[in-house]
Amino acid sequence: MLIRKNVSVAIAILVVLLGGSSCSKFQKIIKNEDWKFRYNAAMEYYEKKGDYYRAGVLLEDLVPIIRGTPEAEKAQFYWAYCYYKQGQYETSAAEFKKFHDTYNRSKFAEEALYMHCYSLYMSSPPIHLDQANTITAIDAFQDFINRYPNSSYAQQAAGAITTLRAKLETKAFKNAKLYQQLERYKAAVIAYDNFQKDFPDSRYQEEAAFRRIEAQYELAQNSYIDKKRERFTEVVKMYQAFVDKYPKSIFLRQAENIFENTQRQLKNVASIEAAMQKEREKAEKTAQK
């Protein structure tokens, strides 16, 4: 046990010493006044050691200094990659775009614009969060395809757009269902309607059409009498459109039940409206006497 403990302590001390030595060496590189020396060190950290943090620190200092030199282009390109390799995707997106705009004739320009898009793709948030970055990424990929239609990255860009749109599609559908679960039926009807228009090829289209009928029925059911006829009539229209489009739907029986209940509700509404009309006529006659 004592031997193992001593070995562990020795290893720990060695790691600290090596780490300290490495840090000391890096500090000397940073303080070196010869920018070419620092540039070569940055290239070594990046290309040979895969140390993107130290390479990035050096390049961040170098890029403004060496602007206009032959080394500037590669330095700025690698600097953007340093952010990407460290998972700082929003920053790498900005730096890749800046590189493309500055060096649009560079051999790295096409790759830089693609990596701008891909960095945005990587910064796309989880589905429950705001998807503004996802929309930005889709637009960026589309712009990339328009600029470089024959690019070796074009197929990957198209695939990324499909993936990102699927995320927006799922979020939109879940949002509509959430409105329905929260009994915000008018908002749910609108959300399902927008979903069907925005994602016509979605795998959720059939369910969205049925859930829209459900939400419209609940909206009508919970409306004041002066709104019931109009809203129940809309349920009938939705049902007829649903049956025409999905005659073998797995939701067909449920939709038929809603339709039958709607027919009964419309009869009740007609009876109530007739009674109310009689009351109005009676009141008018009384007022005339």
C-alpha positions as CSV (number, residue, x, y, z in Angstrom):
1,M,0.0,0.0,0.0
2,L,2.8,2.4,0.9
3,I,4.6,1.7,-2.4
4,R,1.4,2.4,-4.4
5,K,0.9,5.7,-2.5
6,N,4.4,6.8,-3.2
7,V,4.0,6.1,-6.9
8,S,0.8,8.0,-7.0
9,V,2.4,11.0,-5.3
10,A,5.3,10.8,-7.7
11,I,3.1,10.8,-10.7
12,A,1.1,13.8,-9.3
13,I,4.3,15.8,-8.7
14,L,5.5,14.9,-12.3
15,V,2.2,16.1,-13.8
16,V,2.4,19.4,-11.9
17,L,6.1,19.9,-12.9
18,L,5.4,19.2,-16.6
19,G,2.3,21.4,-16.5
20,G,4.3,24.2,-14.9
21,S,7.0,23.7,-17.5
22,S,4.5,23.8,-20.3
23,C,2.9,27.0,-19.0
24,S,6.3,28.6,-18.5
25,K,7.3,27.8,-22.1
26,F,3.9,29.2,-23.4
27,Q,4.4,32.4,-21.5
28,K,7.8,32.9,-23.0
29,I,6.3,32.4,-26.5
30,I,3.6,35.0,-25.8
31,K,6.2,37.5,-24.6
32,N,8.5,36.9,-27.6
33,E,8.5,40.2,-29.7
34,D,9.1,38.4,-33.0
35,W,5.6,37.9,-34.4
36,K,6.9,35.3,-36.9
37,F,8.2,33.2,-34.0
38,R,4.7,33.4,-32.3
39,Y,3.1,32.6,-35.7
40,N,5.1,29.5,-36.2
41,A,4.4,28.4,-32.6
42,A,0.7,28.9,-33.2
43,M,0.9,26.8,-36.3
44,E,2.7,24.0,-34.4
45,Y,0.1,24.1,-31.6
46,Y,-2.7,23.9,-34.1
47,E,-1.3,21.4,-36.7
48,K,0.9,19.1,-34.7
49,K,-0.3,19.3,-31.1
50,G,-4.0,19.9,-31.6
51,D,-3.9,22.4,-28.8
52,Y,-6.6,24.8,-30.1
53,Y,-6.7,26.8,-26.9
54,R,-3.0,27.9,-27.0
55,A,-3.1,28.3,-30.8
56,G,-6.2,30.5,-30.4
57,V,-4.6,32.7,-27.8
58,L,-1.6,33.3,-30.0
59,L,-3.6,33.9,-33.2
60,E,-6.0,36.3,-31.4
61,D,-3.0,38.5,-30.7
62,L,-1.5,38.0,-34.1
63,V,-4.4,38.5,-36.5
64,P,-4.6,42.3,-36.1
65,I,-0.8,42.7,-36.2
66,I,-0.1,40.7,-39.4
67,R,-3.0,42.0,-41.5
68,G,-1.8,42.4,-45.1
69,T,1.0,39.8,-44.8
70,P,1.1,36.5,-46.6
71,E,0.5,34.7,-43.2
72,A,-2.6,36.7,-42.4
73,E,-5.1,34.6,-44.4
74,K,-4.2,31.3,-42.9
75,A,-3.9,32.8,-39.4
76,Q,-7.5,34.2,-39.5
77,F,-8.8,30.9,-41.0
78,Y,-7.2,28.8,-38.2
79,W,-8.3,31.3,-35.6
80,A,-12.0,30.7,-36.6
81,Y,-11.4,27.0,-36.4
82,C,-9.8,27.3,-32.9
83,Y,-13.2,28.7,-31.6
84,Y,-15.0,25.9,-33.4
85,K,-12.8,23.1,-32.1
86,Q,-13.4,24.4,-28.5
87,G,-17.2,24.4,-29.0
88,Q,-17.6,28.1,-29.1
89,Y,-19.9,27.9,-32.0
90,E,-21.5,31.3,-32.1
91,T,-18.1,33.0,-32.1
92,S,-16.7,30.6,-34.7
93,A,-19.8,31.3,-36.9
94,A,-19.0,35.1,-36.7
95,E,-15.3,34.5,-37.4
96,F,-15.8,32.2,-40.4
97,K,-18.2,34.7,-41.9
98,K,-15.7,37.5,-41.3
99,F,-13.0,35.4,-43.0
100,H,-15.2,34.7,-46.0
101,D,-16.1,38.4,-46.4
102,T,-12.5,39.5,-46.1
103,Y,-10.9,36.7,-48.2
104,N,-13.7,35.8,-50.6
105,R,-11.2,34.8,-53.3
106,S,-9.3,32.6,-50.9
107,K,-9.0,28.8,-51.5
108,F,-10.5,28.6,-48.0
109,A,-13.5,30.9,-48.7
110,E,-16.0,28.1,-49.6
111,E,-15.1,26.0,-46.6
112,A,-15.2,29.1,-44.4
113,L,-18.8,29.9,-45.5
114,Y,-19.8,26.3,-45.0
115,M,-18.3,26.3,-41.5
116,H,-20.1,29.5,-40.7
117,C,-23.3,27.7,-41.5
118,Y,-22.3,24.6,-39.7
119,S,-21.3,26.6,-36.6
120,L,-24.8,28.0,-36.6
121,Y,-26.1,24.5,-37.0
122,M,-24.2,23.4,-33.9
123,S,-25.4,26.4,-31.9
124,S,-29.1,25.5,-32.7
125,P,-30.7,25.1,-29.2
126,P,-32.7,22.3,-27.8
127,I,-36.2,22.1,-29.1
128,H,-37.9,23.5,-26.0
129,L,-36.0,26.8,-26.4
130,D,-36.4,29.7,-28.8
131,Q,-35.4,28.6,-32.3
132,A,-34.2,31.9,-33.7
133,N,-30.7,30.4,-34.2
134,T,-32.2,27.5,-36.0
135,I,-34.0,29.8,-38.5
136,T,-30.7,31.8,-39.0
137,A,-28.8,28.5,-39.7
138,I,-31.4,27.4,-42.3
139,D,-31.2,30.8,-44.1
140,A,-27.4,30.6,-44.0
141,F,-27.2,27.1,-45.5
142,Q,-29.7,28.1,-48.2
143,D,-27.5,31.1,-49.0
144,F,-24.4,28.8,-49.1
145,I,-26.2,26.5,-51.6
146,N,-27.2,29.5,-53.8
147,R,-23.6,30.8,-53.8
148,Y,-21.9,27.4,-54.3
149,P,-24.4,25.1,-56.0
150,N,-21.7,22.7,-57.1
151,S,-19.8,22.6,-53.8
152,S,-18.7,19.3,-52.3
153,Y,-20.5,20.6,-49.2
154,A,-23.9,21.2,-51.0
155,Q,-25.3,17.8,-50.1
156,Q,-24.4,18.1,-46.5
157,A,-25.9,21.6,-46.4
158,A,-29.2,20.3,-47.9
159,G,-29.2,17.5,-45.3
160,A,-28.6,20.0,-42.5
161,I,-31.6,22.1,-43.7
162,T,-33.8,19.1,-43.6
163,T,-32.7,18.3,-40.0
164,L,-33.2,21.9,-38.9
165,R,-36.6,22.1,-40.5
166,A,-37.6,18.9,-38.8
167,K,-36.7,20.5,-35.5
168,L,-38.9,23.6,-36.3
169,E,-41.7,21.3,-37.4
170,T,-41.7,19.3,-34.2
171,K,-41.5,22.4,-32.1
172,A,-44.5,24.0,-34.0
173,F,-46.6,20.8,-33.6
174,K,-45.8,20.5,-29.9
175,N,-46.6,24.2,-29.3
176,A,-50.0,23.7,-30.9
177,K,-50.6,20.6,-28.7
178,L,-49.5,22.6,-25.6
179,Y,-52.1,25.3,-26.4
180,Q,-54.7,22.6,-26.6
181,Q,-53.6,21.0,-23.3
182,L,-53.7,24.4,-21.6
183,E,-57.3,24.8,-22.9
184,R,-56.3,27.8,-25.0
185,Y,-58.4,26.4,-27.8
186,K,-58.5,29.5,-30.1
187,A,-54.7,29.7,-30.0
188,A,-54.5,26.0,-30.7
189,V,-56.8,26.2,-33.7
190,I,-54.6,29.0,-35.2
191,A,-51.4,27.1,-34.3
192,Y,-52.6,23.9,-36.0
193,D,-53.7,25.9,-39.0
194,N,-50.3,27.7,-39.3
195,F,-48.5,24.3,-38.8
196,Q,-50.4,22.8,-41.8
197,K,-49.6,25.7,-44.0
198,D,-45.9,25.9,-42.9
199,F,-45.1,22.2,-43.1
200,P,-47.3,20.7,-45.8
201,D,-45.1,17.6,-46.1
202,S,-44.9,16.9,-42.3
203,R,-45.5,13.5,-40.9
204,Y,-47.7,15.2,-38.4
205,Q,-50.1,16.6,-41.0
206,E,-52.9,14.0,-40.4
207,E,-52.8,14.3,-36.7
208,A,-52.7,18.1,-36.9
209,A,-55.8,18.1,-39.0
210,F,-57.6,16.0,-36.5
211,R,-56.4,17.9,-33.4
212,R,-57.6,21.1,-35.1
213,I,-61.1,19.6,-35.3
214,E,-60.8,18.7,-31.6
215,A,-59.7,22.2,-30.6
216,Q,-62.3,23.9,-32.7
217,Y,-65.0,21.7,-31.1
218,E,-63.8,22.6,-27.6
219,L,-63.7,26.3,-28.6
220,A,-67.3,26.1,-29.8
221,Q,-68.4,24.1,-26.8
222,N,-67.0,26.8,-24.4
223,S,-68.3,29.8,-26.4
224,Y,-71.1,32.2,-25.6
225,I,-74.3,31.4,-27.4
226,D,-73.9,34.1,-30.0
227,K,-70.7,32.4,-31.2
228,K,-71.7,28.8,-31.0
229,R,-73.4,28.4,-34.3
230,E,-70.5,29.9,-36.3
231,R,-67.9,27.9,-34.4
232,F,-69.8,24.5,-34.6
233,T,-70.4,25.1,-38.3
234,E,-66.6,25.5,-38.7
235,V,-66.2,22.1,-37.0
236,V,-68.4,20.5,-39.6
237,K,-66.4,22.1,-42.4
238,M,-63.1,20.9,-40.9
239,Y,-64.6,17.4,-40.5
240,Q,-65.7,17.2,-44.1
241,A,-62.3,18.3,-45.3
242,F,-60.6,15.8,-43.0
243,V,-62.7,12.9,-44.2
244,D,-62.1,13.8,-47.9
245,K,-58.3,14.0,-47.3
246,Y,-57.9,11.1,-44.9
247,P,-60.7,8.6,-45.5
248,K,-58.8,5.8,-43.8
249,S,-57.3,7.8,-41.0
250,I,-56.6,6.2,-37.6
251,F,-58.4,9.2,-36.1
252,L,-61.5,8.7,-38.3
253,R,-63.8,7.2,-35.6
254,Q,-62.9,9.9,-33.1
255,A,-63.6,12.5,-35.8
256,E,-67.0,10.9,-36.5
257,N,-67.8,11.1,-32.8
258,I,-67.0,14.8,-32.8
259,F,-69.1,15.4,-35.9
260,E,-72.1,13.6,-34.4
261,N,-71.8,15.6,-31.2
262,T,-71.5,18.8,-33.3
263,Q,-74.7,17.9,-35.1
264,R,-76.5,17.6,-31.7
265,Q,-75.0,20.8,-30.5
266,L,-76.2,22.7,-33.6
267,K,-79.7,21.4,-32.9
268,N,-79.5,22.6,-29.3
269,V,-78.2,26.0,-30.5
270,A,-81.0,26.3,-33.0
271,S,-83.6,25.6,-30.2
272,I,-82.0,28.1,-27.9
273,E,-81.8,30.7,-30.6
274,A,-85.5,30.1,-31.5
275,A,-86.5,30.5,-27.8
276,M,-84.5,33.7,-27.5
277,Q,-86.1,35.0,-30.6
278,K,-89.5,34.4,-29.2
279,E,-88.5,36.1,-26.0
280,R,-87.4,39.2,-28.0
281,E,-90.6,39.3,-30.0
282,K,-92.6,39.0,-26.8
283,A,-90.7,41.8,-25.2
284,E,-91.2,44.0,-28.3
285,K,-94.9,43.4,-28.2
286,T,-95.1,44.2,-24.5
287,A,-93.1,47.4,-25.2
288,Q,-95.6,48.5,-27.9
289,K,-98.6,48.3,-25.6
